[in-house]
């Protein structure tokens, strides 16, 4: 997973070597930002260039509730937890809403879409697809993986007016919306790999 900063550089995870690197879009000027190993099973990375921070997820042990989100400066210094281990189950992809200063991510085996302030405070569950299943979720059809947060006003409006059904998953309003399980007879996507979240937290869609 990689992320692009406002400076034009790409930041990405080197999972095998446990590093965060940055490079120009043409592949030149490769730099190592962080050499110390990330937490267990890092997965998603996003850059807040305006505030000078890199965020990444650590999925942890898939069968344990020990996922986390870490943060460091663009030069790799001041590494710290934004969301401590156990604050989320198995965090995957993540996004930043720079206007509201919120961090959004999908919790795969936790079967949730979550968010928090950029400093890690006020952790919330926006969508819960578990329908009472234990965590870690045994049904992969209920897992949440990819996420997109439309920030421009035009995209927010379009997201809010989108159709009420995507595949076999129904969009619900409210900060803790629950999504029914995918239907085996659906003619469209039945795996909730991508969540689209309105920054107002009033709408959530899966596709």
C-alpha positions in Angstrom: 0.0 0.0 0.0 1.3 3.5 -0.9 0.3 7.1 -0.3 1.2 10.3 -2.0 1.9 13.5 -0.1 1.3 17.1 -1.2 5.0 17.4 -1.8 4.6 14.9 -4.7 6.5 12.1 -3.0 5.2 8.6 -2.7 5.4 6.8 0.7 5.0 3.0 0.9 5.5 0.0 3.1 8.2 -2.5 2.6 6.7 -5.4 4.5 9.5 -7.9 4.0 12.2 -5.5 5.4 9.9 -3.7 7.9 10.5 -0.3 6.5 8.6 2.8 5.3 10.2 4.4 2.2 9.6 7.4 0.0 10.3 8.1 -3.6 9.6 10.6 -6.4 6.7 9.5 -8.7 9.3 8.7 -11.4 11.1 6.3 -9.1 14.1 8.5 -8.3 15.5 9.6 -5.0 14.5 6.5 -3.0 14.8 7.2 0.7 14.2 5.1 3.8 12.0 7.0 6.2 11.6 4.4 9.0 13.9 1.4 9.5 12.6 -0.1 12.7 10.1 -2.8 12.1 6.5 -1.9 12.1 4.0 -3.7 14.2 2.8 -7.2 13.2 1.4 -7.3 9.7 1.3 -3.6 8.6 -1.1 -3.0 5.8 -2.4 0.5 5.0 -0.5 3.8 4.9 -1.6 7.4 4.5 0.2 10.7 4.6 -1.0 14.0 6.3 1.5 16.3 4.6 -0.1 19.4 6.0 0.7 18.3 9.6 3.8 16.3 8.7 2.7 12.9 9.7 2.6 9.3 8.3 0.0 6.9 9.6 -0.1 3.1 9.1 -2.1 0.2 10.3 -0.8 -2.9 12.0 -3.2 -5.9 11.6 -1.6 -7.8 14.5 -2.6 -11.3 15.3 -5.7 -12.0 13.2 -7.2 -14.1 16.0 -6.5 -11.6 18.7 -7.8 -8.2 19.4 -4.5 -6.4 19.2 -4.6 -4.3 16.0 -3.2 -0.8 16.1 -2.5 2.4 14.1 0.9 4.1 14.4 2.1 7.6 13.4 5.5 9.2 12.8 6.8 12.4 11.3 7.6 12.5 7.6 11.3 12.0 8.5 10.5 9.0 10.6 11.0 10.6 13.9 8.5 10.9 16.9 7.0 7.5 16.3 3.9 6.8 18.5 0.6 5.0 18.6 -2.4 6.9 17.3 -4.7 3.9 18.1 -3.0 1.6 20.7 -3.1 -2.2 20.4 -6.6 -3.4 21.1 -8.2 -0.2 20.0 -9.2 -2.0 16.8 -9.2 -5.7 15.9 -7.6 -6.0 12.4 -7.2 -2.6 10.8 -6.6 -2.7 7.0 -6.8 0.3 4.6 -7.2 3.8 6.1 -7.9 7.4 4.9 -7.7 10.9 6.2 -10.5 13.5 6.0 -8.3 16.6 6.3 -11.2 19.0 6.7 -12.7 17.3 9.7 -9.3 16.0 10.9 -10.5 12.4 11.2 -8.8 9.1 10.4 -11.1 6.4 8.9 -10.2 2.8 8.5 -11.7 -0.7 7.9 -11.4 -3.4 10.6 -11.4 -6.6 8.7 -12.0 -9.5 11.2 -13.6 -6.9 13.5 -16.2 -6.4 10.7 -16.4 -2.7 11.3 -15.7 0.7 9.7 -14.2 3.0 12.3 -12.8 6.5 12.8 -10.9 8.6 15.3 -9.4 12.0 15.6 -6.0 12.3 14.2 -4.5 12.1 17.7 -6.3 8.8 18.2 -8.9 10.2 20.6 -12.7 9.6 20.2 -12.6 6.2 18.5 -15.9 5.4 17.0 -17.6 2.5 15.1 -19.5 3.9 12.1 -20.6 0.6 10.6 -20.8 -2.9 12.1 -21.5 -5.8 9.8 -21.1 -8.5 12.4 -24.8 -9.1 13.0 -23.9 -10.6 16.4 -21.0 -12.8 15.2 -18.0 -13.0 17.5 -14.8 -11.2 16.7 -12.7 -12.3 14.9 -15.5 -12.7 12.3 -15.7 -16.2 10.9 -17.7 -15.1 7.8 -15.4 -13.4 5.3 -18.4 -11.9 3.5 -18.8 -9.6 6.5 -15.2 -8.4 6.5 -14.4 -4.8 5.8 -11.2 -4.0 3.9 -11.0 -1.0 1.6 -12.3 2.5 2.3 -12.7 5.8 0.5 -13.6 9.2 2.0 -14.9 11.7 -0.5 -13.8 15.1 0.7 -14.8 17.7 -2.0 -18.3 19.1 -1.5 -19.4 17.8 -4.9 -18.4 14.2 -4.0 -20.0 14.4 -0.6 -23.3 15.5 -2.2 -23.1 12.7 -4.8 -22.3 10.1 -2.1 -25.3 11.2 0.0 -27.7 10.9 -3.0 -26.4 7.5 -4.1 -28.7 4.6 -4.5 -29.9 2.8 -1.4 -28.5 -0.6 -2.4 -25.1 -1.6 -3.6 -24.9 -5.3 -4.5 -26.9 -7.0 -1.8 -25.8 -4.6 1.0 -28.1 -1.9 2.2 -26.9 1.6 3.1 -28.1 2.7 6.5 -28.0 6.2 8.1 -26.5 6.9 11.5 -23.1 6.7 13.2 -23.5 3.0 14.0 -25.3 1.7 10.9 -25.5 -2.1 10.6 -25.2 -3.8 7.2 -27.1 -7.1 6.4 -25.1 -10.0 5.2 -24.6 -10.4 1.5 -27.1 -12.4 -0.4 -25.9 -15.5 -2.3 -28.3 -14.7 -5.1 -27.0 -11.1 -5.7 -26.1 -10.3 -9.3 -23.6 -7.7 -8.1 -20.6 -7.6 -5.7 -21.4 -9.5 -2.5 -18.1 -9.0 -0.8 -17.8 -5.7 1.2 -14.3 -4.9 0.2 -14.8 -1.2 -0.2 -16.6 1.2 2.1 -17.4 4.7 1.0 -18.0 7.0 4.0 -19.6 10.4 3.9 -17.5 12.7 6.2 -20.6 13.8 7.9 -20.8 10.1 9.2 -24.5 10.0 8.2 -24.1 7.6 5.3 -22.1 4.5 4.6 -22.1 2.3 1.5 -20.4 -0.9 0.6 -19.4 -2.2 -2.9 
